[in-house]
Amino acid sequence: MVIKMLEVKNLVFHPVDNGTEISIIEDISFTLEDGEMLVITGPNGGGKSTMAKLLMGIESLDSGTILLDGVDITGYSIAQRANAGIGFAFQQPPRFKGMTVSRFLSLAAGEKLSERKCCDLLSGVGLCAREYLNREVDGTLSGGEMKRLEIASVLAKPHKMCIFDEPEAGIDLWSFSMLVKQFEELHAGKKESLILISHQERIIQMADRIMVIKDGKVDAIGSREEVFPELVNKDIGCVCMNQSHKA
């Protein structure tokens, strides 16, 4: 039997809000190969970010199984999943008052990084490196700066799989181009599997496969030609918001 790098089986997540059970994720299953890039897209509120948090252990699923290289990690904590090789970049990155950027990157890497390595990571996400090394990871940084710093922190350490939740949010076009270049390099090296949550057409075009999540379910999964055959010069993000695609 061939073991997939990631196997997600029948995930269900029904949180309770004010005494009422809400269906957020409903029986989602999919796999991810070594070195594969999977882009998850679909309407806002459909469950994409929640799906990512379930994979990282930030939210606890109600039922289902998550296997990483054939090992059941369903009961693992966030730290255990990180140690097992999963990296995660939040849609809204957390801030850490009193922590410098260089210290932040070193903690993410699990070792003290040289100034040169920190500069390379920062330059790779579109930041003028020497201006940021001694800045604090706090409220003085804009949302776009925080987004880029967090992505740099994920890139600071090798992973089996990296999850990026809307990496394009809150950044300018030039910085976005730098991030796309980073993703292309990661993907070309086939050293890490990637899950990117995005509505951005340029990111979707990079994907080996696309998964559309709508109303907490997998609405479609496959290559771009299979999932969006009609999209050649159209804005995929807008179409995802307004159309249903059946698997």
LUMNU-724897 format. One record per residue (C-alpha): residue number from 1; y negated, x, z negated. Coordinates in steps of 0.25 Angstrom, whole numbers. Each point is the difference from the previous one (the first is absolute). Layout:
N
- n|c2|c1|c3
- NUM|Y|X|Z
...
This chain:
247
- n|c2|c1|c3
- 1|0|0|0
- 2|-14|5|4
- 3|-9|1|-12
- 4|-15|-4|3
- 5|-11|8|-7
- 6|-5|-14|-5
- 7|7|-13|-1
- 8|-7|-12|-5
- 9|9|-12|-3
- 10|-4|-14|-3
- 11|-12|2|-8
- 12|-6|-12|-7
- 13|-13|0|-9
- 14|-5|-13|-6
- 15|-11|4|-11
- 16|-4|-11|-10
- 17|-15|-3|0
- 18|-6|-9|-10
- 19|14|-6|-3
- 20|3|-2|15
- 21|10|8|8
- 22|-6|5|13
- 23|9|5|12
- 24|-6|13|5
- 25|12|7|6
- 26|12|-8|5
- 27|13|7|4
- 28|-6|12|7
- 29|10|10|6
- 30|-2|12|9
- 31|4|15|1
- 32|-7|13|3
- 33|5|12|7
- 34|-2|15|-3
- 35|-13|4|6
- 36|-3|-14|5
- 37|-14|-7|0
- 38|0|-14|-4
- 39|-13|-8|1
- 40|-1|-13|-8
- 41|-10|-10|5
- 42|-3|-15|-1
- 43|-10|-10|-5
- 44|-8|3|-13
- 45|7|-5|-12
- 46|13|0|6
- 47|7|10|-10
- 48|-2|13|7
- 49|-6|8|-12
- 50|9|-7|-10
- 51|12|5|9
- 52|-6|14|-1
- 53|-2|-1|-16
- 54|15|-5|-1
- 55|5|12|7
- 56|-8|9|-9
- 57|4|-8|-13
- 58|-14|-4|-3
- 59|4|-14|0
- 60|14|-4|-4
- 61|9|-8|9
- 62|7|-13|-4
- 63|12|3|8
- 64|5|10|11
- 65|4|14|2
- 66|-8|13|4
- 67|9|12|5
- 68|-6|14|3
- 69|10|9|7
- 70|11|-9|-5
- 71|-5|0|-15
- 72|-3|-13|-6
- 73|-14|2|-6
- 74|-3|-15|-3
- 75|-1|3|-15
- 76|-8|13|2
- 77|-14|1|-7
- 78|-12|5|8
- 79|2|14|-5
- 80|15|0|4
- 81|-3|-5|14
- 82|-11|10|2
- 83|10|11|-5
- 84|10|-6|10
- 85|-10|3|11
- 86|-9|-12|2
- 87|-15|2|2
- 88|-10|-12|-1
- 89|-14|-1|4
- 90|-7|-13|-6
- 91|-9|-9|8
- 92|-10|1|-11
- 93|2|14|-6
- 94|-2|2|-15
- 95|-11|9|-6
- 96|1|11|-11
- 97|-12|3|-7
- 98|0|15|-5
- 99|10|4|10
- 100|-5|10|11
- 101|5|-2|15
- 102|7|14|-1
- 103|8|-4|-13
- 104|3|-14|6
- 105|6|6|13
- 106|8|10|-9
- 107|6|-11|-9
- 108|4|-7|13
- 109|7|12|5
- 110|7|3|-13
- 111|-6|14|0
- 112|-13|7|-1
- 113|-5|1|14
- 114|-9|11|6
- 115|-14|-2|4
- 116|4|2|14
- 117|11|-10|-1
- 118|-9|-10|-6
- 119|-10|2|11
- 120|10|-2|11
- 121|5|-13|-6
- 122|-15|-5|-1
- 123|-4|5|14
- 124|13|-7|5
- 125|-6|-14|-4
- 126|-14|3|4
- 127|-7|5|-12
- 128|-9|12|-1
- 129|10|7|-9
- 130|-9|10|-8
- 131|-10|-12|-4
- 132|11|-8|-7
- 133|9|10|-7
- 134|-8|-1|-13
- 135|-4|-14|1
- 136|6|-10|-9
- 137|9|-11|5
- 138|-9|-11|-6
- 139|-10|-11|4
- 140|-9|10|6
- 141|9|0|12
- 142|0|-10|11
- 143|11|-9|3
- 144|3|8|13
- 145|-1|13|-7
- 146|10|-5|-10
- 147|9|-5|11
- 148|1|13|7
- 149|2|8|-14
- 150|12|-9|-3
- 151|6|2|14
- 152|-2|15|-2
- 153|7|-1|-13
- 154|12|-6|6
- 155|0|11|11
- 156|0|11|-11
- 157|14|-2|-3
- 158|12|-1|10
- 159|7|-14|-1
- 160|12|-7|6
- 161|-8|-12|2
- 162|-15|-3|-1
- 163|-7|-14|-1
- 164|-14|-1|4
- 165|-7|-14|-2
- 166|-11|-2|10
- 167|-4|15|1
- 168|-11|-4|10
- 169|-7|-9|-10
- 170|-14|5|-4
- 171|-2|12|8
- 172|-8|4|12
- 173|5|2|14
- 174|0|15|0
- 175|8|0|-13
- 176|9|-10|5
- 177|3|9|12
- 178|3|11|-9
- 179|10|-8|-8
- 180|7|-5|13
- 181|2|15|4
- 182|6|2|-14
- 183|10|-11|2
- 184|3|5|14
- 185|3|14|-5
- 186|9|-6|-12
- 187|7|-9|10
- 188|2|11|11
- 189|6|9|-11
- 190|10|-11|-4
- 191|0|6|-14
- 192|-4|-13|-7
- 193|3|-15|3
- 194|-13|-8|0
- 195|-4|-14|-3
- 196|-14|-4|4
- 197|-6|-13|-3
- 198|-11|-2|10
- 199|-7|-10|10
- 200|-5|12|8
- 201|5|0|14
- 202|-1|15|1
- 203|9|2|-12
- 204|10|-11|5
- 205|1|7|14
- 206|5|12|-8
- 207|12|-8|-6
- 208|14|2|3
- 209|2|-14|-5
- 210|-9|-12|-4
- 211|3|-10|-11
- 212|-8|-13|-1
- 213|0|-6|-14
- 214|-6|-14|0
- 215|1|-10|-12
- 216|9|10|-8
- 217|11|1|11
- 218|3|10|12
- 219|-6|-8|11
- 220|4|11|11
- 221|5|14|0
- 222|2|10|11
- 223|-7|9|10
- 224|-14|-4|5
- 225|6|-5|13
- 226|9|-9|-8
- 227|-10|-5|-10
- 228|-13|0|8
- 229|4|0|15
- 230|-13|-8|4
- 231|-9|11|-7
- 232|-5|11|9
- 233|-15|0|-1
- 234|-1|-10|-11
- 235|-4|2|-15
- 236|14|-1|-7
- 237|-7|-3|-14
- 238|-6|-12|5
- 239|12|-5|7
- 240|8|2|-13
- 241|-9|-8|-7
- 242|1|-12|9
- 243|14|0|6
- 244|14|-2|-4
- 245|11|10|5
- 246|14|-4|-2
- 247|11|11|-2
